Amino acid sequence: LRDRESLRKPKCYEDYIMVAEAFIADFEEPITFEEAIGCKDNRNSE
């Protein structure tokens, strides 16, 4: 068996990691109830 530290992930998975990191960096969770209700992504707003 090879040492796990010498193993690298396949290149096909690297793009998914970058996309996920970019999405998390752009996402801002509301801190207060008022921010959550006033959010443009609120599904219950009229």
BAKOLMAR-800274 format. One record per residue (C-alpha): residue number from 1; x, y, z. Coordinates in Angstrom, 2 decimals. Layout:
# BAKOLMAR-800274
pt nr NUM | c1 X | c2 Y | c3 Z
...
This chain:
# BAKOLMAR-800274
pt nr 1 | c1 0.00 | c2 0.00 | c3 0.00
pt nr 2 | c1 1.10 | c2 3.53 | c3 -0.71
pt nr 3 | c1 1.42 | c2 6.29 | c3 1.83
pt nr 4 | c1 -1.83 | c2 8.33 | c3 1.81
pt nr 5 | c1 0.10 | c2 11.60 | c3 1.92
pt nr 6 | c1 1.63 | c2 10.86 | c3 -1.48
pt nr 7 | c1 -1.77 | c2 10.26 | c3 -3.10
pt nr 8 | c1 -3.47 | c2 13.12 | c3 -4.93
pt nr 9 | c1 -7.09 | c2 13.56 | c3 -5.91
pt nr 10 | c1 -7.93 | c2 13.18 | c3 -9.60
pt nr 11 | c1 -8.00 | c2 16.41 | c3 -11.62
pt nr 12 | c1 -11.71 | c2 15.97 | c3 -12.37
pt nr 13 | c1 -12.55 | c2 16.74 | c3 -8.72
pt nr 14 | c1 -10.54 | c2 19.96 | c3 -8.46
pt nr 15 | c1 -13.12 | c2 22.07 | c3 -10.35
pt nr 16 | c1 -15.91 | c2 21.00 | c3 -8.00
pt nr 17 | c1 -13.90 | c2 22.13 | c3 -5.01
pt nr 18 | c1 -13.25 | c2 25.56 | c3 -6.55
pt nr 19 | c1 -16.92 | c2 26.03 | c3 -7.42
pt nr 20 | c1 -18.00 | c2 25.05 | c3 -3.91
pt nr 21 | c1 -15.48 | c2 27.42 | c3 -2.32
pt nr 22 | c1 -16.63 | c2 30.30 | c3 -4.54
pt nr 23 | c1 -20.28 | c2 29.65 | c3 -3.69
pt nr 24 | c1 -19.55 | c2 29.57 | c3 0.04
pt nr 25 | c1 -17.52 | c2 32.79 | c3 -0.19
pt nr 26 | c1 -20.39 | c2 34.61 | c3 -1.97
pt nr 27 | c1 -23.10 | c2 33.36 | c3 0.37
pt nr 28 | c1 -23.95 | c2 35.65 | c3 3.27
pt nr 29 | c1 -26.29 | c2 34.21 | c3 5.87
pt nr 30 | c1 -28.64 | c2 36.72 | c3 7.51
pt nr 31 | c1 -27.72 | c2 37.47 | c3 11.11
pt nr 32 | c1 -30.98 | c2 38.92 | c3 12.37
pt nr 33 | c1 -34.62 | c2 37.98 | c3 11.84
pt nr 34 | c1 -35.23 | c2 41.30 | c3 10.07
pt nr 35 | c1 -32.44 | c2 40.59 | c3 7.59
pt nr 36 | c1 -33.90 | c2 37.16 | c3 6.86
pt nr 37 | c1 -37.42 | c2 38.53 | c3 6.31
pt nr 38 | c1 -36.21 | c2 41.44 | c3 4.18
pt nr 39 | c1 -33.94 | c2 39.29 | c3 2.05
pt nr 40 | c1 -34.61 | c2 39.30 | c3 -1.71
pt nr 41 | c1 -34.40 | c2 35.48 | c3 -1.69
pt nr 42 | c1 -37.20 | c2 35.17 | c3 0.88
pt nr 43 | c1 -39.77 | c2 32.74 | c3 -0.53
pt nr 44 | c1 -42.60 | c2 34.13 | c3 1.61
pt nr 45 | c1 -42.32 | c2 37.78 | c3 0.54
pt nr 46 | c1 -45.11 | c2 39.20 | c3 -1.57
